[in-house]
Amino acid sequence: MSNTMLSLYAKTVSSSNSEIGLLMSMFAITALCCRLVAGPAIDSFNKKLIVMGAMSIMAASYIGFAFSNSISTLYIFRLVQGVGSGFGNVCLMTMVADPLPHDKFNTGMGYYAVASVVAQALGPTFGRLIVDMFGGIELSAAYTKLYLITCGIQVSAILVSTKIISAPHQPKKFVLSPQNAVAKEAVIPAFVTFCVQMGFVIITSWLYIYAVSRGVYSPAISLFFTIQACTMLISRPLIGKLTDRYGFVKVGMPAICATITSFFIISGAASLKMLLVASAVNAFGFGAILPTLQSLAVKSVPHSRRGTASGTNFIGQDAATIIGPSLSGQIADFFARQRPGLVAANPDYFAPEVWMLMTVPMFIGIAIIIVFRKRIDRIESGFREKNASGKNVVDQPAIW
């Protein structure tokens, strides 16, 4: 609800796509910095307390959003939001991975991902309804109420987190070093995550604005996220099971191809129906590939370094979130400057070519999977051998 509505909120205080793109990516700057500390901290300290602290920081950022009246103050609290995200996502991912059986690891991670699917289904839709209920996108007061409600939801999550039961874990001494901050074994899945996320962030950053520029009624576009999320309820567990059976390479490349296809559909969409078709296709693409990449990163290291591996994968995600919205905003502004007549007739004009250009990183991701497919197969085979023997096979030099 926060991320998808933030670009519209920013539109009330700034008309520059570049400024809005920078805002959408700024939280990943602090998140990226925190990831370097989060991995070793999660492997060393009480995970439940880390999660609760992270969500408290997120709640504070939503209060800041609620009372912001300029793009500068939005920048500040977007950075604060990144601190909470930097610790919270990594810690939750590690807590879920710890108790999963090896032979159903991807399946379990897929089911965990369903939780975010429900949020993706409800968040944008309810966010749009709340803003319309309290005055429409032209009134900043509506966004104040929206972000106060978002803060309340975050506080509820903090209360629920007190009931989490962590899997048994032998903590290790906290040592901050390059080796503990980044798991080199997880660099390949992290880089593929970077490539795929680079393209995907344009959806959360610009879809509402793009839909308005194409004449699609703004509240109706929330159905994009609803269809996407409902489809992911099927695709994520299914892709998890297929990955457990056939391996990442055979499942990951078709999933990225589906994401690319959805972007080409969006670029040519002139109606809500076509955008909803793109939503369903995207759910079998990005919605399926991300949990498998997260699983692959965790599989690449022994149990005691899962926090670091999760953090490494999120570093790739954060780097893409920093670059993607800003880059796509600059590309959109470039095309707008070339077409002053279209911009004069439609102030919200957003060039469809942006969607096509943002598929380039995804093609690079496919190339990386092809080049390093043998290494990826070794990660998965080592994980299976560890399951059979109980030894940390993934630690052995033969894997790399």
LINTA-V21653 format. One record per backbone hydrogen bond with DSSP energy under -1.0 kcal/mol. CO is the residue of the C=O (numbers start at 1). NH is the residue of the N-H. Records with the same first field share a line. If there is no record, write none. Layout:
CO: NH + NH
//
This chain:
1: 5
2: 6
5: 9
6: 10
7: 11
9: 12
10: 13 + 14
16: 20
17: 21
18: 22
19: 23
20: 24
21: 25
22: 26
25: 28
26: 29
27: 31
28: 32
29: 33
30: 34
31: 35
34: 37 + 38
35: 39
37: 41
38: 42
39: 43
41: 45
43: 172
46: 50
47: 51
48: 52
49: 53
50: 54
51: 55
52: 56
53: 57
54: 58
55: 59
56: 60
57: 61
58: 62
59: 63
60: 64
61: 65
62: 66
63: 67
65: 68
70: 74
71: 75
72: 76
73: 77
74: 78
75: 79
76: 80
77: 81
78: 82
79: 83
80: 84
81: 85
82: 86
83: 87
84: 88
85: 89
87: 91
88: 92
89: 93
90: 94
91: 95
92: 96
93: 97
94: 98
97: 100
101: 104
102: 105
104: 108
105: 109
106: 110
107: 111
108: 112
109: 113
112: 115
113: 117
114: 118
115: 119
116: 120
117: 121
118: 122
119: 123
122: 126
123: 127
124: 128
125: 129
126: 130
127: 131
128: 132
129: 133
130: 134
131: 136
136: 139
139: 142
140: 144
141: 145
142: 146
143: 147
144: 148
145: 149
146: 150
147: 151
148: 152
149: 153
150: 154
151: 155
152: 156
153: 157
154: 158
155: 159
156: 160
157: 161
160: 163
161: 164
177: 181
178: 182
183: 186
184: 187
186: 190
187: 191
188: 192
189: 193
190: 194
191: 195
192: 196
193: 197
194: 198
196: 200
197: 201
199: 202
200: 203
201: 205
202: 206
203: 207
206: 210
207: 211
208: 212
209: 213
210: 214
211: 216
212: 215
218: 221
219: 222
220: 223
221: 224
222: 226
223: 227
224: 228
225: 229
226: 230
227: 231
228: 232
229: 233
231: 234 + 235
232: 236
234: 238
235: 239
236: 240
237: 241
238: 242
239: 243
240: 244
241: 245
242: 246
243: 247
248: 252
249: 253
251: 255
252: 256
253: 257
254: 258
255: 259
256: 260
257: 261
258: 262
259: 263
260: 264
261: 265
262: 266
263: 267
264: 268
266: 269
271: 275
272: 276
273: 277
274: 278
275: 279
276: 280
277: 281
278: 282
279: 283
282: 285 + 287
285: 289
286: 290
289: 293
290: 294
291: 295
292: 296
293: 297
294: 298
295: 299
298: 301
302: 305
303: 306
305: 309
306: 310
307: 311
308: 312
309: 313
310: 314
311: 315
312: 316
313: 317
314: 318
315: 319
316: 320
317: 321
318: 322
319: 323
320: 324
323: 327
324: 328
325: 329
326: 330
327: 331
328: 332
329: 333
330: 334
331: 335
332: 336
333: 337
334: 338
339: 343
340: 344
341: 345
342: 346
346: 349
351: 354
352: 355
353: 357
354: 358
356: 359
357: 360
359: 363
360: 364
361: 365
362: 366
363: 367
364: 368
365: 369
366: 370
367: 371
368: 372
372: 376
373: 377
374: 378
375: 379
376: 380
377: 381
378: 382
379: 383
380: 384
381: 385
382: 386
383: 387
384: 388
385: 389
386: 390
391: 393
392: 395
393: 396
396: 399
397: 400
//
